[in-house]
Amino acid sequence: MFYLFKNSATKLKNKGREVFFILLAALGVFVACQGAQEDGNPFGPSTSNVRIIPSTVNVTQATDTTFTTLGGTTPFSWTSANLAIGTIVANTGVFTAGAIAGNVTVTVTDAVGDTATATAVVLPLALGFDVIAVTQAVGAAIDTITTNANGSATIGQTATITNNNTGTTFTTPPTFTTTATTVVITAPASLPNGTQGDQVYTVSITDNGNNNTGILSYILQNDGT
């Protein structure tokens, strides 16, 4: 009888140890899974903090810059949201600006599916013109300004004219039309009088094909009366 009791006690003790080790192993798996989730485990919600350095960068057209990652799980894959503005090498993060100015989002995806985004700002080039300023003293006269640098020469241009004379009483600005390579400015039929003085305008021109911009001065002289 004593032997049977002792044998049963031994089995119970061994069984208790097995249960203990099973529980210990289960706890270890739970802790490991929680840690893996924090590192981006695909079997559970991820709180991985993969980031892109820098988060925003200015890039000149036709030049390169390199994005890098902070955190995450290798290997990484890179994509650009607008290939016309800029492309990016999928496995290196080297970004090449295109010939169109603008903002583009780049995205990195790590080995377990975590993502981060950054912004590349492709800066416009300065449009060049055949003149840097126009002075006009004849009513209804026409001046044609031709773009000769950094224009796309395909889609067209947009122009705005702003009077720099604060508080002026002269309210008849010059008008303009645009083509792919020119801006044609027409003076108003009536010039400002001597009291109103010369009117100085800033002409801002944007190429619709590549978003490059340029400015020039347009001076409308007074008639001396």
Secondary structure, 3 states (H helix, E strand, C coil): CHHHHHHHHHHHHHHHHHHHHHHHHHHHHHHHHHHHHHCCCCCCCCCCCCEEECCEEEEECCCEEECEEECCCCCCEEEECCCCCEEECCCCCEEEECCCCEEEEEEEECCCCCEEEEEEEEECCECEECCCEEEECCCCCEEEEEEEECCCCCCCEEEEEEECCCCCCCCCCCEEEECCCEEEEECCCCCCCCCCCCEEEEEEEEECCCCCEEEEEEEECCCCC
